[in-house]
Amino acid sequence: MFDKMKTVWCSVIVCTYNRLIFLEKCLNSLILQDYNTYEIIVVDDWSVNSLLDIIDRYRQKASVSISCVVHDKNSWPSEARNTWIRHASYDLLAFIDDDCCATKIRLSSMITWFKIAQKEKPRLWFAIWALNYVSEDYVWYFPERIVQNTWAQWPMTANILYHRDVFDSCWMFDKTYDVYHNEDTEMALRACSFWFDYVSLKEAWVYHQQDYRTSSSLVSSAKNASVRPLLKKNYPDFYLKFWPPIQSGILFDYRGYIVMLLWFIIVPLMFVRFLLVHSKQESKRVLILFFLKRPIFFFLQRRYLYKEAIKHKVLLF
């Protein structure tokens, strides 16, 4: 695919919605790449504040093309990414989330590794890379929202590379999965169902920025795992493809139920650790999140999971 090409051009996507502080850090990292044959396209999914002035400022600083497409209404992640794919100039499409930062060697390393892997796998059309939180040696504390993909086991748009042929063959992101925050997972499974091969590479050239949980974000994230019954229904031969592990077709993690049986031991230990780590000034807010995260989140997550299983008539076994 690349042997006849002297220079590989790449389109980099950044979709954003009301996260200006994150976006600026992301763009700062993207314009400093040691690779110079790429473009950056920002898709603004109808943020409250216009980004055009900010994009103009980055155009003046960058040595590569930067463009911005603004939606006339909030359309959710899938449509934002599909807009970018339609506007991309090149066949190689590198995704990154607006709350992530790329290391200087990200693009050059991705393309080099993709070339090497493609020689071994002729039908290789997308690649998944690892994602670290803040930095490799960072020590985090609750209620930070830890987003990472250390072993590149999950297809996250924070750090994934597609060839345009994937979208030409099996269409684009499906907005049905936006509510589960798993449209990226479904896209990768659909590509696998069309027999496009992929590779997982454990090198991490993207880092998620520091972020904190709120009560609303915690409750919202409880829906994420409930996508599994729908994935099993639509991709019965492929839904076991990616981590988190689904053992023998079981859609829930048995370890969670072991934790529930030992709840009376585990929660007090976690609570003691919480008191030792957090200061008195922030303890009230974090204490609420602690009990949301531990007992409430656990049961809420399973409620959503079983509700979706019944809705789609899918056995959890």
VEXDREN-2710 file (C-alpha; in Angstrom, 1 decimal):
% VEXDREN-2710
k/r/px/py/pz
1/MET/0.0/0.0/0.0
2/PHE/2.9/2.4/0.8
3/ASP/5.8/1.0/-1.2
4/LYS/5.2/3.2/-4.2
5/MET/4.8/6.3/-2.2
6/LYS/7.8/8.4/-1.5
7/THR/5.9/10.6/1.0
8/VAL/2.9/9.5/3.1
9/TRP/0.5/12.2/3.8
10/CYS/-1.9/12.0/6.8
11/SER/-5.0/13.7/8.0
12/VAL/-5.3/14.3/11.7
13/ILE/-8.8/14.6/13.3
14/VAL/-9.7/16.5/16.4
15/CYS/-13.4/16.6/17.3
16/THR/-14.3/19.0/20.2
17/TYR/-17.3/20.3/22.1
18/ASN/-17.0/22.9/24.9
19/ARG/-13.5/21.8/26.0
20/LEU/-11.4/24.7/24.9
21/ILE/-8.7/24.3/27.6
22/PHE/-8.2/20.6/26.6
23/LEU/-8.3/21.5/22.9
24/GLU/-5.5/24.1/23.1
25/LYS/-3.1/21.7/24.8
26/CYS/-4.0/19.1/22.2
27/LEU/-3.3/21.5/19.3
28/ASN/-0.1/22.7/20.9
29/SER/1.2/19.1/20.8
30/LEU/0.0/18.5/17.2
31/ILE/1.7/21.5/15.6
32/LEU/5.1/20.4/17.1
33/GLN/5.2/17.0/15.3
34/ASP/8.6/16.0/13.8
35/TYR/6.6/14.9/10.7
36/ASN/5.6/17.6/8.2
37/THR/3.4/16.0/5.6
38/TYR/0.0/16.1/7.4
39/GLU/-3.0/18.3/7.9
40/ILE/-5.1/19.0/11.0
41/ILE/-8.9/19.3/10.8
42/VAL/-10.8/20.4/13.9
43/VAL/-14.5/19.6/13.9
44/ASP/-16.4/21.9/16.3
45/ASP/-19.6/20.2/17.3
46/TRP/-21.4/23.5/18.0
47/SER/-19.5/24.6/21.1
48/VAL/-20.9/27.6/23.1
49/ASN/-17.9/29.7/22.2
50/SER/-16.6/30.0/18.6
51/LEU/-13.3/28.4/17.9
52/LEU/-12.5/30.2/14.7
53/ASP/-10.3/32.9/16.3
54/ILE/-8.4/30.3/18.2
55/ILE/-7.9/28.2/15.0
56/ASP/-6.7/31.3/13.2
57/ARG/-4.1/31.9/15.9
58/TYR/-2.8/28.3/15.5
59/ARG/-2.7/28.7/11.7
60/GLN/-0.2/31.5/12.2
61/LYS/2.0/29.3/14.5
62/ALA/1.8/26.0/12.6
63/SER/3.8/25.0/9.5
64/VAL/1.0/22.6/8.4
65/SER/-2.6/23.2/7.2
66/ILE/-5.2/23.6/10.0
67/SER/-8.9/23.9/9.1
68/CYS/-12.0/24.0/11.2
69/VAL/-15.5/22.7/10.4
70/VAL/-18.3/24.0/12.5
71/HIS/-21.6/22.1/12.9
72/ASP/-24.8/24.1/13.1
73/LYS/-26.1/22.0/15.9
74/ASN/-24.6/19.5/18.4
75/SER/-24.5/16.2/16.6
76/TRP/-22.6/13.9/19.0
77/PRO/-19.2/12.2/18.3
78/SER/-20.1/9.9/15.5
79/GLU/-21.4/12.6/13.2
80/ALA/-18.5/14.9/14.1
81/ARG/-16.0/12.2/13.1
82/ASN/-17.9/11.4/9.9
83/THR/-17.8/15.2/9.0
84/TRP/-14.0/15.1/9.4
85/ILE/-13.7/12.0/7.3
86/ARG/-15.6/13.7/4.5
87/HIS/-13.3/16.7/4.7
88/ALA/-10.0/14.9/5.0
89/SER/-7.7/15.3/2.0
90/TYR/-5.6/12.1/2.5
91/ASP/-6.2/8.4/2.8
92/LEU/-4.4/7.8/6.1
93/LEU/-6.6/9.1/8.9
94/ALA/-5.1/9.5/12.4
95/PHE/-7.6/10.0/15.2
96/ILE/-6.9/11.8/18.5
97/ASP/-9.3/13.1/21.2
98/ASP/-9.4/16.7/22.2
99/ASP/-8.5/15.8/25.8
100/CYS/-5.3/14.0/24.7
101/CYS/-1.8/15.2/23.8
102/ALA/0.6/13.7/21.3
103/THR/4.3/13.3/21.8
104/LYS/6.5/15.0/19.2
105/ILE/7.3/11.7/17.4
106/ARG/3.6/10.5/17.3
107/LEU/2.9/10.8/13.6
108/SER/6.3/9.8/12.3
109/SER/6.4/6.7/14.6
110/MET/2.8/5.7/13.7
111/ILE/3.4/5.8/10.0
112/THR/6.7/4.0/10.2
113/TRP/5.2/1.2/12.3
114/PHE/2.2/1.0/10.1
115/LYS/4.4/0.5/7.0
116/ILE/6.3/-2.3/8.7
117/ALA/3.2/-4.1/10.0
118/GLN/1.5/-3.7/6.6
119/LYS/4.2/-5.7/4.9
120/GLU/3.5/-8.6/7.2
121/LYS/-0.3/-8.3/7.0
122/PRO/-1.4/-7.5/3.4
123/ARG/-5.0/-6.7/4.6
124/LEU/-3.9/-4.5/7.4
125/TRP/-6.0/-1.3/7.3
126/PHE/-6.1/0.0/10.8
127/ALA/-3.9/0.0/13.9
128/ILE/-4.4/0.6/17.6
129/TRP/-1.8/2.2/19.8
130/ALA/-1.5/2.4/23.6
131/LEU/-2.7/5.3/25.6
132/ASN/-1.2/6.5/28.9
133/TYR/-2.7/8.8/31.5
134/VAL/-0.7/12.1/31.9
135/SER/2.7/10.3/31.8
136/GLU/4.1/6.8/32.2
137/ASP/5.2/7.4/35.8
138/TYR/2.3/9.5/36.9
139/VAL/0.7/8.6/40.3
140/TRP/-3.0/9.4/40.3
141/TYR/-5.6/9.8/43.1
142/PHE/-9.3/9.4/43.2
143/PRO/-11.4/11.2/41.9
144/GLU/-9.2/11.6/38.8
145/ARG/-10.8/10.1/35.7
146/ILE/-8.3/7.6/34.6
147/VAL/-8.4/7.0/30.8
148/GLN/-5.8/4.7/29.5
149/ASN/-5.2/1.8/27.1
150/THR/-1.8/0.6/28.3
151/TRP/-1.6/-2.5/26.1
152/ALA/-3.5/-1.3/23.1
153/GLN/-6.2/-3.8/23.8
154/TRP/-9.2/-1.6/23.0
155/PRO/-10.0/0.5/19.8
156/MET/-10.2/4.0/21.2
157/THR/-10.3/7.1/18.9
158/ALA/-7.8/8.7/21.2
159/ASN/-5.0/6.8/19.4
160/ILE/-6.0/4.9/16.3
161/LEU/-5.1/5.0/12.6
162/TYR/-7.4/4.0/9.8
163/HIS/-7.0/3.9/6.0
164/ARG/-9.9/5.5/4.2
165/ASP/-10.7/2.2/2.4
166/VAL/-12.2/1.0/5.7
167/PHE/-14.9/3.7/5.7
168/ASP/-15.4/3.4/1.9
169/SER/-16.2/-0.3/2.3
170/CYS/-18.2/-0.5/5.5
171/TRP/-19.3/3.1/5.9
172/MET/-18.7/5.4/8.8
173/PHE/-19.3/5.8/12.5
174/ASP/-22.8/4.7/13.7
175/LYS/-24.5/7.3/15.9
176/THR/-26.6/4.5/17.5
177/TYR/-23.6/3.8/19.7
178/ASP/-23.0/7.4/20.9
179/VAL/-25.2/6.9/23.9
180/TYR/-22.9/4.1/25.1
181/HIS/-19.7/6.1/24.4
182/ASN/-18.6/3.1/22.3
183/GLU/-19.0/4.2/18.7
184/ASP/-15.3/3.6/18.3
185/THR/-15.6/0.0/19.5
186/GLU/-18.4/-0.7/17.1
187/MET/-16.5/0.9/14.2
188/ALA/-13.5/-1.4/14.7
189/LEU/-15.7/-4.5/15.1
190/ARG/-17.5/-3.6/11.9
191/ALA/-14.2/-3.3/10.1
192/CYS/-13.2/-6.7/11.4
193/SER/-16.5/-8.2/10.2
194/PHE/-15.5/-7.0/6.7
195/TRP/-12.3/-8.9/7.2
196/PHE/-10.0/-5.8/7.5
197/ASP/-7.0/-6.8/9.5
198/TYR/-5.6/-4.7/12.3
199/VAL/-2.6/-4.6/14.6
200/SER/-2.2/-3.6/18.3
201/LEU/1.1/-1.8/19.1
202/LYS/2.0/-1.2/22.7
203/GLU/4.1/2.0/22.1
204/ALA/2.3/5.0/23.6
205/TRP/2.7/8.3/21.8
206/VAL/-0.5/9.9/23.1
207/TYR/-1.3/10.8/26.7
208/HIS/-4.7/11.6/28.2
209/GLN/-4.7/15.0/30.0
210/GLN/-5.5/15.2/33.7
211/ASP/-9.2/15.1/34.3
212/TYR/-11.5/14.7/37.3
213/ARG/-14.8/12.9/37.8
214/THR/-18.0/14.6/38.5
215/SER/-21.3/13.0/39.7
216/SER/-22.9/13.4/36.3
217/SER/-19.9/12.0/34.4
218/LEU/-19.7/9.1/36.7
219/VAL/-23.3/8.2/36.3
220/SER/-23.1/8.6/32.6
221/SER/-20.1/6.3/32.3
222/ALA/-22.1/3.5/34.0
223/LYS/-23.8/3.1/30.6
224/ASN/-20.6/2.2/28.7
225/ALA/-20.5/-1.5/29.4
226/SER/-24.2/-1.9/28.5
227/VAL/-23.2/-1.8/24.8
228/ARG/-22.0/-5.4/25.1
229/PRO/-25.4/-7.1/24.5
230/LEU/-25.9/-5.0/21.3
231/LEU/-22.4/-5.8/20.1
232/LYS/-23.0/-9.5/20.7
233/LYS/-26.3/-9.3/18.8
234/ASN/-24.9/-7.4/15.8
235/TYR/-21.4/-9.1/15.6
236/PRO/-21.8/-12.6/17.1
237/ASP/-18.6/-13.8/15.5
238/PHE/-16.5/-10.8/16.4
239/TYR/-17.7/-9.2/19.7
240/LEU/-15.1/-11.2/21.7
241/LYS/-12.3/-9.5/19.6
242/PHE/-11.2/-6.8/22.0
243/TRP/-10.5/-6.4/25.7
244/PRO/-12.0/-6.0/28.4
245/PRO/-12.1/-9.8/28.3
246/ILE/-15.4/-11.6/27.8
247/GLN/-14.8/-15.1/29.0
248/SER/-16.5/-17.9/27.2
249/GLY/-19.1/-15.5/25.8
250/ILE/-20.0/-14.2/29.3
251/LEU/-20.9/-10.5/28.9
252/PHE/-20.1/-9.5/32.5
253/ASP/-16.9/-9.7/34.4
254/TYR/-17.2/-12.4/37.2
255/ARG/-14.5/-10.5/39.2
256/GLY/-17.1/-7.8/39.9
257/TYR/-19.3/-10.2/41.6
258/ILE/-16.5/-11.5/43.7
259/VAL/-15.9/-7.9/44.8
260/MET/-19.6/-7.6/45.7
261/LEU/-19.4/-10.7/47.9
262/LEU/-16.4/-9.2/49.7
263/TRP/-17.9/-5.7/49.8
264/PHE/-18.0/-5.5/53.6
265/ILE/-14.2/-5.9/53.7
266/ILE/-13.2/-4.0/50.5
267/VAL/-15.2/-0.8/51.0
268/PRO/-14.0/0.0/54.5
269/LEU/-10.4/-0.5/53.3
270/MET/-10.9/1.8/50.4
271/PHE/-12.6/4.3/52.7
272/VAL/-9.5/4.3/55.1
273/ARG/-7.2/4.8/52.1
274/PHE/-9.5/7.6/50.9
275/LEU/-9.2/9.4/54.3
276/LEU/-5.5/9.1/54.4
277/VAL/-5.0/10.4/50.9
278/HIS/-7.4/13.3/50.6
279/SER/-7.3/16.6/52.4
280/LYS/-10.1/17.9/54.7
281/GLN/-10.7/20.8/52.3
282/GLU/-11.9/18.6/49.5
283/SER/-13.0/15.5/51.4
284/LYS/-16.7/16.3/51.4
285/ARG/-17.0/16.5/47.6
286/VAL/-14.7/13.5/47.0
287/LEU/-16.6/11.5/49.7
288/ILE/-19.8/11.8/47.7
289/LEU/-18.0/10.7/44.6
290/PHE/-16.4/7.8/46.5
291/PHE/-19.7/6.3/47.4
292/LEU/-21.0/7.0/43.9
293/LYS/-18.0/5.2/42.3
294/ARG/-17.9/2.2/44.6
295/PRO/-21.3/0.7/45.6
296/ILE/-23.7/2.9/43.5
297/PHE/-21.8/2.8/40.2
298/PHE/-21.3/-0.9/40.5
299/PHE/-25.1/-1.7/40.7
300/LEU/-26.1/1.0/38.3
301/GLN/-23.7/-0.4/35.7
302/ARG/-25.2/-3.8/36.0
303/ARG/-28.8/-2.4/35.9
304/TYR/-28.0/-0.8/32.5
305/LEU/-26.3/-4.0/31.3
306/TYR/-29.2/-6.3/32.1
307/LYS/-31.7/-3.8/30.8
308/GLU/-30.0/-3.7/27.4
309/ALA/-29.7/-7.5/27.3
310/ILE/-33.5/-7.8/27.8
311/LYS/-34.2/-5.1/25.3
312/HIS/-32.2/-6.8/22.6
313/LYS/-33.1/-10.3/23.7
314/VAL/-29.5/-11.4/24.2
315/LEU/-28.4/-13.9/26.7
316/LEU/-25.5/-12.8/28.9
317/PHE/-24.1/-16.3/28.6
END
